[in-house]
Amino acid sequence: MKLLISAEVMDPFHHVRDSSEWELPQFVLTMFGRDEQFVLPFGLTKYMVLQVVAAILAFLVFRGLSQRVAGGKPVHGIFWNFWEMLALYVRDAIVRPSIGIPHDDHGHDDHHGHGGDSHAVAVGESHPPEGHSVVEIGHPADKYLPFVWSVFFYVLFCNLLGALPLMGSPTANINVTAVLAFMVFVHVVMYGTQKSGAVGYLKSLVPHMDLPGPIAVLLLPMIWAIEAGGLLIKHGVLAIRLFANIMAGHTVLGVFLGFIAVSGSLWPIIVPASILGQVGIGMLELFVAFLQAYVFALLTSLFISAAVNPH
């Protein structure tokens, strides 16, 4: 008896591609009395909807978190402590060490407590000594923190949605990661321009070299073109590495499940092995979801650091 295999089973990328159909199991379709999959209206695709879901989840979580830390109040509860821990980790282990203190920001804290009526107090302290104004203690790199936070948690939520049944990871689509990388590129150029001016930032792409006049005229334009091209390539790689890592994990899960469909008479052996393999890969995928969000935020911070700390 010939075994007939559908095109969907033969294609391991079927379940990780974007689509205008929201694919549901057959028993769910039967419950709704349908023979075909649900088609999203208005030209929407599955990943478009999931990106909106990720943005809404990020807004709800951090709106609630911001309300709980307002006025320097401690956060209570495992759920809120978890998100606070991640936010502080991104600040203290990624943004501040990676970006550091821009050169012209060194010494800006010298006025704290010196020769004037300012008095430095901790954030949330509402009663400075009489006759003194409040100067909030912070870190120069914190001005870039909102953007890196947004990138980290948006990527994280997009990644984690793929671990839920009937969902998917928008970051498994190269178009999504390309737009994310483009936004990082725009902010890197913007921050560099704000720091050094448009001409100064463009000049900073070329490292300082003591070259004789004729050689400098010949080499510096070539070096600038190489560095500018490298800047574009780095952001292109930022998009590809996130897309490739997320899509690869979901593809492996699809392949393991595909083994069940073609198991035939060997199903008593293949089915348990496929399920165990999927559970193991699924747990690895959860780790990768956090890891790739961390790597994306780290590379974003390093690119910002290179723009605001020209050498």
Protein Blocks (a to p, Z undefined) as FASTA:
>chain_A
ZZdddfklmmmklmmcccfbdcddfklmmmnopabdcddehhiafklmmmmmmmmmmmmm
mmmmmmmmgghiacedjklmmmmmmmmmmmmmmmmmmnopafklgoklmmgopaiabdcd
dehiabdcehiacdddddfklmmmmmmmmmmmmmmmmmmmmmpghiacfklpfklmmmmm
mmmmmmmmmmmmmmnojklmmmmmpccddddfklmmmmmmmmmmmmmmmmmmmmmmmmmm
mmmmmmmmmmmmmmmmmmmmmnmmmlmmmmmmmmmmmmmmmmmmmmmmmmmmmmmmmmmm
mmmmmmmmcZZ
